[in-house]
Amino acid sequence: MGTKINPLITKPIVTYQYNANKTPKYEQILILQENNQVEVNITEADQQFIEEIKNDIKAELENKIAAFVQGKVEDKNRYGQNASWVQFVLPEGEYSEIEKGYWKSLPDIAETILKDSTLSSNTDLAGDGFFISENNEWQINDRFIFNIISRLGRNKSKILRALRMFIFHEAIHLPQGLTNYTALNIGRFPRVLEEADYIADVWAMIHEYSYSKMHHNQETKSEKEFFKEMISVASNTMWAFDDLDPNNDEMQIRRVNRYLIWYWNYLQIEDRSTVNLQSIVSILANKPLLELRGLDIRAQAQRTIYRLTGFKVEELEIGYLEISGRIKRASNAGGLQLNEVIKGFRERNGERILSQLKSWHHQIRS
Protein backbone atom coordinates (compact mmCIF):
# COMPACT_ATOMS: atom_id res chain seq x y z
CA MET A 1 0.00 0.00 0.00
CA GLY A 2 1.48 3.38 -1.03
CA THR A 3 1.39 6.48 1.09
CA LYS A 4 0.10 9.87 -0.09
CA ILE A 5 2.52 12.75 0.37
CA ASN A 6 1.12 16.24 0.73
CA PRO A 7 2.70 18.89 -1.51
CA LEU A 8 5.39 20.96 0.15
CA ILE A 9 3.93 24.34 1.09
CA THR A 10 6.24 27.26 1.77
CA LYS A 11 5.10 30.76 2.70
CA PRO A 12 6.32 33.49 0.34
CA ILE A 13 8.97 35.95 1.47
CA VAL A 14 7.53 39.44 1.04
CA THR A 15 9.47 42.72 1.12
CA TYR A 16 7.55 45.87 2.08
CA GLN A 17 8.26 49.55 1.49
CA TYR A 18 7.12 52.34 3.84
CA ASN A 19 5.41 55.33 2.25
CA ALA A 20 3.90 57.96 4.58
CA ASN A 21 1.74 59.36 1.77
CA LYS A 22 -0.11 56.11 1.13
CA THR A 23 -2.72 54.05 2.89
CA PRO A 24 -1.79 51.50 3.99
CA LYS A 25 1.64 52.90 4.81
CA TYR A 26 3.43 49.65 3.93
CA GLU A 27 3.06 48.22 0.44
CA GLN A 28 4.47 45.03 -1.04
CA ILE A 29 7.33 45.78 -3.43
CA LEU A 30 8.98 42.40 -3.89
CA ILE A 31 7.73 38.83 -3.55
CA LEU A 32 10.21 35.98 -3.34
CA GLN A 33 9.39 32.31 -3.10
CA GLU A 34 11.36 29.20 -3.78
CA ASN A 35 9.39 25.98 -3.38
CA ASN A 36 8.79 22.87 -5.39
CA GLN A 37 5.75 20.62 -5.40
CA VAL A 38 6.34 17.11 -4.14
CA GLU A 39 4.91 14.37 -6.35
CA VAL A 40 2.07 12.48 -4.68
CA ASN A 41 2.42 8.71 -4.56
CA ILE A 42 -0.15 6.60 -6.40
CA THR A 43 -1.71 4.16 -3.94
CA GLU A 44 -3.10 0.72 -4.76
CA ALA A 45 -6.63 2.16 -4.54
CA ASP A 46 -5.60 4.97 -6.89
CA GLN A 47 -4.16 2.45 -9.36
CA GLN A 48 -7.38 0.43 -9.31
CA PHE A 49 -9.37 3.57 -10.13
CA ILE A 50 -6.90 4.47 -12.90
CA GLU A 51 -7.40 0.99 -14.43
CA GLU A 52 -11.16 1.43 -14.20
CA ILE A 53 -10.93 4.78 -15.99
CA LYS A 54 -8.65 3.30 -18.66
CA ASN A 55 -11.10 0.46 -19.28
CA ASP A 56 -13.96 2.96 -19.59
CA ILE A 57 -12.13 5.28 -21.98
CA LYS A 58 -10.93 2.28 -24.01
CA ALA A 59 -14.54 1.17 -24.45
CA GLU A 60 -15.58 4.71 -25.41
CA LEU A 61 -12.72 5.15 -27.88
CA GLU A 62 -13.13 1.80 -29.60
CA ASN A 63 -16.93 1.71 -29.60
CA LYS A 64 -18.79 4.97 -29.03
CA ILE A 65 -16.23 7.38 -30.50
CA ALA A 66 -15.57 5.05 -33.43
CA ALA A 67 -19.34 4.83 -34.10
CA PHE A 68 -19.63 8.63 -33.76
CA VAL A 69 -16.90 9.08 -36.36
CA GLN A 70 -18.44 6.48 -38.67
CA GLY A 71 -21.69 8.43 -38.51
CA LYS A 72 -19.80 11.52 -39.65
CA VAL A 73 -18.29 9.50 -42.52
CA GLU A 74 -21.83 8.71 -43.65
CA ASP A 75 -22.83 12.37 -43.23
CA LYS A 76 -19.89 13.39 -45.38
CA ASN A 77 -20.97 11.02 -48.12
CA ARG A 78 -24.41 12.67 -48.06
CA TYR A 79 -23.17 16.26 -47.91
CA GLY A 80 -20.38 15.81 -50.43
CA GLN A 81 -16.64 16.35 -50.25
CA ASN A 82 -16.85 20.16 -50.23
CA ALA A 83 -18.88 20.42 -47.03
CA SER A 84 -17.30 22.19 -44.05
CA TRP A 85 -16.44 20.16 -40.94
CA VAL A 86 -18.73 22.52 -39.03
CA GLN A 87 -21.76 21.16 -40.89
CA PHE A 88 -21.10 17.69 -39.46
CA VAL A 89 -21.00 18.67 -35.80
CA LEU A 90 -23.16 21.75 -35.18
CA PRO A 91 -26.90 22.23 -35.64
CA GLU A 92 -28.07 24.52 -38.41
CA GLY A 93 -27.16 28.11 -37.73
CA GLU A 94 -24.91 31.04 -38.59
CA TYR A 95 -21.27 30.09 -37.88
CA SER A 96 -19.43 32.23 -40.43
CA GLU A 97 -16.74 33.26 -37.91
CA ILE A 98 -15.48 29.68 -37.67
CA GLU A 99 -15.68 28.95 -41.39
CA LYS A 100 -12.82 31.19 -42.49
CA GLY A 101 -9.09 31.59 -41.91
CA TYR A 102 -7.42 28.65 -40.19
CA TRP A 103 -10.80 27.14 -39.41
CA LYS A 104 -11.89 26.80 -43.03
CA SER A 105 -9.29 24.20 -43.98
CA LEU A 106 -9.53 22.00 -40.88
CA PRO A 107 -10.37 18.36 -41.62
CA ASP A 108 -13.58 16.87 -40.35
CA ILE A 109 -13.46 14.08 -37.81
CA ALA A 110 -14.17 11.48 -40.51
CA GLU A 111 -10.66 12.17 -41.86
CA THR A 112 -8.88 11.58 -38.55
CA ILE A 113 -7.44 8.41 -37.01
CA LEU A 114 -10.37 8.21 -34.59
CA LYS A 115 -12.40 5.96 -36.86
CA ASP A 116 -10.10 3.03 -35.99
CA SER A 117 -8.12 4.06 -32.90
CA THR A 118 -7.50 1.68 -29.99
CA LEU A 119 -6.14 2.11 -26.46
CA SER A 120 -3.26 -0.09 -25.30
CA SER A 121 -2.84 -1.33 -21.76
CA ASN A 122 0.89 -0.70 -22.18
CA THR A 123 2.42 2.66 -21.27
CA ASP A 124 6.08 1.94 -22.02
CA LEU A 125 6.18 4.51 -24.86
CA ALA A 126 3.92 7.11 -23.24
CA GLY A 127 6.70 8.94 -21.37
CA ASP A 128 5.17 11.68 -19.20
CA GLY A 129 2.10 11.96 -21.41
CA PHE A 130 1.02 9.79 -24.29
CA PHE A 131 2.08 8.05 -27.50
CA ILE A 132 0.22 7.19 -30.71
CA SER A 133 1.61 4.34 -32.82
CA GLU A 134 1.52 4.12 -36.60
CA ASN A 135 -1.39 1.67 -36.35
CA ASN A 136 -3.37 4.25 -34.33
CA GLU A 137 -2.90 2.58 -30.96
CA TRP A 138 -2.83 5.05 -28.08
CA GLN A 139 -0.84 4.82 -24.87
CA ILE A 140 -1.69 7.23 -22.03
CA ASN A 141 0.56 7.60 -19.00
CA ASP A 142 -0.94 6.55 -15.64
CA ARG A 143 0.53 9.55 -13.82
CA PHE A 144 -1.18 11.92 -16.26
CA ILE A 145 -4.52 10.14 -15.71
CA PHE A 146 -3.92 10.26 -11.95
CA ASN A 147 -3.32 14.00 -12.14
CA ILE A 148 -6.59 14.46 -14.02
CA ILE A 149 -8.36 12.35 -11.39
CA SER A 150 -6.86 14.49 -8.64
CA ARG A 151 -7.88 17.70 -10.38
CA LEU A 152 -11.46 16.59 -11.02
CA GLY A 153 -12.18 15.05 -7.63
CA ARG A 154 -12.72 11.49 -8.88
CA ASN A 155 -15.81 12.62 -10.79
CA LYS A 156 -15.91 9.89 -13.42
CA SER A 157 -18.14 11.81 -15.82
CA LYS A 158 -15.76 14.78 -15.82
CA ILE A 159 -12.67 12.57 -16.01
CA LEU A 160 -13.99 10.74 -19.08
CA ARG A 161 -14.94 14.06 -20.67
CA ALA A 162 -11.41 15.33 -20.00
CA LEU A 163 -9.90 12.27 -21.66
CA ARG A 164 -12.27 12.47 -24.64
CA MET A 165 -11.37 16.11 -25.23
CA PHE A 166 -7.71 15.24 -24.83
CA ILE A 167 -8.09 12.51 -27.47
CA PHE A 168 -10.01 14.81 -29.83
CA HIS A 169 -7.34 17.50 -29.33
CA GLU A 170 -4.42 15.20 -30.06
CA ALA A 171 -6.21 13.58 -33.01
CA ILE A 172 -6.48 16.93 -34.83
CA HIS A 173 -2.82 17.69 -34.08
CA LEU A 174 -1.82 14.90 -36.50
CA PRO A 175 -3.30 16.63 -39.59
CA GLN A 176 -1.66 19.82 -38.28
CA GLY A 177 1.67 18.03 -38.69
CA LEU A 178 2.35 17.34 -35.01
CA THR A 179 3.27 13.69 -34.51
CA ASN A 180 5.43 11.77 -32.03
CA TYR A 181 8.39 12.56 -34.24
CA THR A 182 7.74 16.07 -35.57
CA ALA A 183 6.77 17.45 -32.14
CA LEU A 184 10.35 17.21 -30.84
CA ASN A 185 11.32 20.66 -29.46
CA ILE A 186 8.13 22.20 -30.89
CA GLY A 187 8.02 24.33 -27.72
CA ARG A 188 10.80 26.41 -29.30
CA PHE A 189 8.09 27.85 -31.56
CA PRO A 190 5.82 29.26 -28.84
CA ARG A 191 3.65 31.47 -31.06
CA VAL A 192 3.12 28.70 -33.62
CA LEU A 193 2.29 26.18 -30.90
CA GLU A 194 -0.04 28.60 -29.11
CA GLU A 195 -2.09 28.98 -32.30
CA ALA A 196 -2.05 25.26 -33.10
CA ASP A 197 -3.11 24.38 -29.54
CA TYR A 198 -5.93 26.89 -29.59
CA ILE A 199 -7.27 25.53 -32.87
CA ALA A 200 -7.08 21.99 -31.51
CA ASP A 201 -8.76 23.04 -28.24
CA VAL A 202 -11.72 24.62 -30.05
CA TRP A 203 -12.04 21.73 -32.53
CA ALA A 204 -12.03 19.27 -29.61
CA MET A 205 -14.69 21.21 -27.66
CA ILE A 206 -17.03 21.49 -30.60
CA HIS A 207 -16.73 17.77 -31.25
CA GLU A 208 -17.25 16.98 -27.57
CA TYR A 209 -20.41 19.09 -27.72
CA SER A 210 -21.64 17.09 -30.74
CA TYR A 211 -20.68 13.78 -29.12
CA SER A 212 -22.39 14.74 -25.85
CA LYS A 213 -25.58 15.75 -27.66
CA MET A 214 -25.70 12.14 -28.85
CA HIS A 215 -24.70 10.36 -25.62
CA HIS A 216 -25.34 12.87 -22.81
CA ASN A 217 -28.08 15.01 -24.28
CA GLN A 218 -29.47 16.26 -20.98
CA GLU A 219 -26.11 17.85 -20.14
CA THR A 220 -26.17 19.94 -23.33
CA LYS A 221 -29.60 21.51 -22.74
CA SER A 222 -27.97 24.74 -21.54
CA GLU A 223 -25.31 25.37 -24.15
CA LYS A 224 -23.84 28.19 -22.12
CA GLU A 225 -23.36 26.06 -19.01
CA PHE A 226 -22.10 23.14 -21.05
CA PHE A 227 -19.34 25.13 -22.74
CA LYS A 228 -18.35 26.69 -19.42
CA GLU A 229 -18.10 23.18 -17.98
CA MET A 230 -15.98 22.05 -20.94
CA ILE A 231 -13.57 24.95 -20.44
CA SER A 232 -13.34 24.12 -16.74
CA VAL A 233 -12.59 20.47 -17.50
CA ALA A 234 -10.11 21.41 -20.25
CA SER A 235 -8.22 23.87 -18.04
CA ASN A 236 -7.96 21.24 -15.31
CA THR A 237 -6.53 18.84 -17.91
CA MET A 238 -3.92 21.48 -18.78
CA TRP A 239 -3.06 21.80 -15.07
CA ALA A 240 -2.73 18.01 -14.93
CA PHE A 241 0.04 18.29 -17.53
CA ASP A 242 1.73 21.06 -15.58
CA ASP A 243 1.45 19.00 -12.41
CA LEU A 244 3.93 16.59 -14.03
CA ASP A 245 6.59 19.29 -13.47
CA PRO A 246 7.57 19.72 -9.79
CA ASN A 247 8.90 23.26 -10.33
CA ASN A 248 6.04 25.67 -9.70
CA ASP A 249 8.22 28.78 -9.46
CA GLU A 250 8.38 29.06 -13.25
CA MET A 251 6.15 28.48 -16.27
CA GLN A 252 6.64 28.77 -20.00
CA ILE A 253 5.10 31.99 -21.31
CA ARG A 254 2.99 30.12 -23.86
CA ARG A 255 1.51 28.02 -21.03
CA VAL A 256 0.61 31.15 -19.04
CA ASN A 257 -0.96 32.63 -22.16
CA ARG A 258 -2.99 29.49 -22.77
CA TYR A 259 -4.59 29.74 -19.35
CA LEU A 260 -5.28 33.46 -19.78
CA ILE A 261 -6.93 32.75 -23.14
CA TRP A 262 -9.24 30.06 -21.82
CA TYR A 263 -10.21 31.78 -18.58
CA TRP A 264 -11.05 34.87 -20.64
CA ASN A 265 -13.15 32.76 -23.03
CA TYR A 266 -14.94 31.33 -19.99
CA LEU A 267 -15.80 34.86 -18.83
CA GLN A 268 -16.97 35.92 -22.28
CA ILE A 269 -19.28 32.90 -22.52
CA GLU A 270 -20.51 33.48 -18.96
CA ASP A 271 -21.36 37.10 -19.78
CA ARG A 272 -25.07 37.89 -20.02
CA SER A 273 -24.57 39.18 -23.57
CA THR A 274 -23.81 35.63 -24.74
CA VAL A 275 -27.23 34.19 -25.44
CA ASN A 276 -26.98 31.23 -27.83
CA LEU A 277 -24.75 28.65 -29.49
CA GLN A 278 -23.95 30.93 -32.40
CA SER A 279 -22.56 33.62 -30.09
CA ILE A 280 -20.53 31.00 -28.19
CA VAL A 281 -18.99 29.69 -31.40
CA SER A 282 -18.24 33.25 -32.50
CA ILE A 283 -16.33 33.81 -29.24
CA LEU A 284 -14.35 30.61 -29.71
CA ALA A 285 -13.53 31.53 -33.33
CA ASN A 286 -11.67 34.66 -32.19
CA LYS A 287 -8.76 33.79 -29.89
CA PRO A 288 -8.37 36.52 -27.25
CA LEU A 289 -4.97 38.16 -26.87
CA LEU A 290 -3.88 38.87 -23.30
CA GLU A 291 -0.40 39.44 -21.94
CA LEU A 292 1.26 39.95 -18.56
CA ARG A 293 4.05 42.42 -17.83
CA GLY A 294 6.33 42.73 -14.82
CA LEU A 295 7.63 39.18 -14.46
CA ASP A 296 11.25 38.30 -15.08
CA ILE A 297 11.77 36.33 -18.28
CA ARG A 298 14.53 33.85 -18.90
CA ALA A 299 15.43 31.54 -21.75
CA GLN A 300 16.13 27.83 -21.34
CA ALA A 301 16.70 25.39 -24.19
CA GLN A 302 15.40 28.11 -26.55
CA ARG A 303 12.14 28.40 -24.61
CA THR A 304 10.96 31.60 -22.93
CA ILE A 305 9.92 31.24 -19.31
CA TYR A 306 8.26 33.48 -16.74
CA ARG A 307 9.68 33.46 -13.24
CA LEU A 308 6.68 33.53 -10.92
CA THR A 309 8.76 34.80 -7.99
CA GLY A 310 11.05 37.76 -7.42
CA PHE A 311 8.66 40.28 -9.00
CA LYS A 312 7.73 43.77 -7.86
CA VAL A 313 3.99 44.11 -7.38
CA GLU A 314 3.86 47.70 -8.63
CA GLU A 315 5.38 46.65 -11.96
CA LEU A 316 2.71 44.04 -12.73
CA GLU A 317 0.35 44.91 -15.56
CA ILE A 318 -2.02 43.10 -17.91
CA GLY A 319 -2.85 44.04 -21.48
CA TYR A 320 -5.75 42.95 -23.69
CA LEU A 321 -6.41 43.55 -27.39
CA GLU A 322 -10.16 43.74 -27.91
CA ILE A 323 -11.75 42.31 -31.05
CA SER A 324 -12.52 45.94 -31.99
CA GLY A 325 -8.77 46.61 -32.12
CA ARG A 326 -8.71 48.74 -28.97
CA ILE A 327 -6.01 48.06 -26.37
CA LYS A 328 -6.91 47.84 -22.70
CA ARG A 329 -4.33 47.67 -19.91
CA ALA A 330 -4.51 47.58 -16.14
CA SER A 331 -2.39 47.27 -13.03
CA ASN A 332 -3.61 46.59 -9.50
CA ALA A 333 -6.82 48.59 -9.24
CA GLY A 334 -10.35 48.08 -8.05
CA GLY A 335 -10.98 44.39 -7.61
CA LEU A 336 -8.02 43.34 -9.78
CA GLN A 337 -4.95 42.18 -7.88
CA LEU A 338 -2.37 40.89 -10.35
CA ASN A 339 -0.14 39.54 -7.59
CA GLU A 340 -3.07 37.19 -6.84
CA VAL A 341 -3.06 36.13 -10.51
CA ILE A 342 0.63 35.29 -10.25
CA LYS A 343 -0.01 33.51 -6.97
CA GLY A 344 -2.64 31.47 -8.77
CA PHE A 345 -0.10 30.38 -11.37
CA ARG A 346 2.48 29.60 -8.70
CA GLU A 347 -0.01 27.54 -6.70
CA ARG A 348 -1.57 26.12 -9.89
CA ASN A 349 -4.92 27.37 -8.70
CA GLY A 350 -7.13 28.21 -11.65
CA GLU A 351 -10.00 29.50 -9.52
CA ARG A 352 -7.75 32.19 -8.05
CA ILE A 353 -6.71 33.32 -11.54
CA LEU A 354 -10.28 33.23 -12.87
CA SER A 355 -11.69 35.27 -9.97
CA GLN A 356 -9.18 38.08 -10.57
CA LEU A 357 -9.75 38.12 -14.33
CA LYS A 358 -13.50 38.22 -13.71
CA SER A 359 -13.07 41.45 -11.76
CA TRP A 360 -11.24 43.06 -14.67
CA HIS A 361 -13.64 41.64 -17.25
CA HIS A 362 -16.56 43.29 -15.45
CA GLN A 363 -14.67 46.59 -15.38
CA ILE A 364 -13.94 46.75 -19.11
CA ARG A 365 -16.85 44.96 -20.76
CA SER A 366 -18.97 47.24 -22.90
C-alpha positions, 0 to 999 in steps of 0.5 A, spaced: 500 500 500 502 506 497 502 512 502 500 519 499 505 525 500 502 532 501 505 537 496 510 541 500 507 548 502 512 554 503 510 561 505 512 566 500 517 571 502 515 578 502 518 585 502 515 591 504 516 599 502 514 604 507 510 610 504 507 615 509 503 618 503 499 612 502 494 608 505 496 603 507 503 605 509 506 599 507 506 596 500 508 590 497 514 591 493 517 584 492 515 577 492 520 571 493 518 564 493 522 558 492 518 551 493 517 545 489 511 541 489 512 534 491 509 528 487 504 524 490 504 517 490 499 513 487 496 508 492 493 501 490 486 504 490 488 509 486 491 504 481 485 500 481 481 507 479 486 508 474 485 501 471 477 502 471 478 509 468 482 506 462 477 500 461 472 505 460 475 510 456 478 504 451 470 502 451 468 509 449 474 510 444 473 503 440 466 503 440 462 509 441 467 514 438 468 510 433 461 509 431 460 517 432 466 518 427 463 512 422 456 516 422 460 523 420 463 519 414 456 517 412 454 524 413 460 526 409 458 522 403 451 525 403 453 532 404 459 531 399 466 532 399 466 540 399 462 540 405 465 544 411 467 540 418 462 545 421 456 542 418 457 535 421 457 537 428 453 543 429 446 544 428 443 549 423 445 556 424 450 562 422 457 560 424 461 564 419 466 566 424 469 559 424 468 557 417 474 562 415 481 563 416 485 557 419 478 554 421 476 553 413 481 548 412 480 544 418 479 536 416 472 533 419 473 528 424 471 522 418 478 524 416 482 523 422 485 516 425 479 516 430 475 511 426 479 506 428 483 508 434 485 503 440 487 504 447 493 499 449 494 497 456 501 498 455 504 505 457 512 503 455 512 509 450 507 514 453 513 517 457 510 523 461 504 523 457 502 519 451 504 516 445 500 514 438 503 508 434 503 508 426 497 503 427 493 508 431 494 505 438 494 510 443 498 509 450 496 514 455 501 515 462 498 513 468 501 519 472 497 523 467 490 520 468 492 520 476 493 528 475 486 528 471 483 524 477 486 528 482 484 535 479 477 533 477 475 530 484 474 522 482 468 525 478 468 519 473 463 523 468 468 529 468 474 525 467 472 521 461 470 528 458 477 530 459 480 524 456 475 524 450 477 532 449 484 530 450 483 525 445 479 529 440 485 535 441 491 530 439 487 527 433 487 533 430 494 535 431 496 529 427 493 533 420 496 539 423 503 536 422 504 534 429 506 527 430 510 523 435 516 525 431 515 532 428 513 534 435 520 534 438 522 541 441 516 544 438 516 548 444 521 552 441 516 555 436 511 558 442 507 562 437 506 557 432 504 552 438 499 557 441 495 557 435 495 550 433 493 548 440 488 553 440 485 551 434 485 543 436 482 546 443 476 549 439 475 543 434 475 538 440 470 542 444 465 542 438 466 535 437 465 533 444 459 538 444 456 534 438 458 527 441 455 529 448 448 531 444 448 524 442 450 520 448 449 525 454 443 530 451 441 532 458 447 535 459 447 539 453 440 543 454 444 549 456 449 550 451 452 556 455 453 552 461 455 546 457 461 550 454 463 553 461 463 546 464 468 544 458 472 549 459 473 548 466 474 540 464 479 542 459 483 547 463 484 542 469 486 537 464 492 542 462 493 543 469 494 536 470 500 536 464 503 542 468 502 537 475 507 533 471 513 538 473 515 539 480 517 546 479 512 551 480 516 557 481 516 558 473 512 556 467 513 557 460 510 563 457 505 560 452 503 556 457 501 562 461 498 565 455 494 558 454 490 559 461 489 566 460 486 565 453 481 560 456 479 563 462 477 569 458 473 565 453 470 562 460 468 569 462 466 571 455 461 565 454 458 566 462 457 574 460 449 575 459 450 578 452 452 571 450 445 568 449 446 562 444 450 557 441 452 561 435 454 567 439 458 562 443 462 559 437 463 566 434 467 567 441 471 561 440 472 563 433 476 569 435 482 567 440 483 573 445 490 576 446 492 577 453 499 578 456 502 579 462 508 584 464 512 585 470 515 578 471 522 576 469 523 572 463 529 567 462 530 563 456 532 555 457 533 550 451 530 556 446 524 556 450 521 563 454 519 562 461 516 566 466 519 566 473 513 567 478 517 569 484 522 575 485 517 580 482 515 587 484 507 588 485 507 595 482 510 593 476 505 588 474 500 589 468 495 586 464 494 588 457 488 585 452 487 587 445 479 587 444 476 584 437 474 591 436 482 593 435 482 597 442 487 596 447 486 595 454 491 595 460 490 595 467 495 594 473 492 593 480 486 597 481 479 596 483 478 588 484 483 586 480 490 584 484 495 581 479 499 579 484 493 574 486 493 572 478 501 570 479 499 567 486 494 562 482 499 560 477 504 559 482 499 555 486 496 552 480 490 554 482 485 556 476 479 558 480 484 564 483 486 566 476 479 566 474 476 570 480 481 576 478 480 576 471 472 576 472 473 582 476 477 586 470 472 583 465 466 586 469 470 593 469 472 593 461 466 589 458 462 594 454 
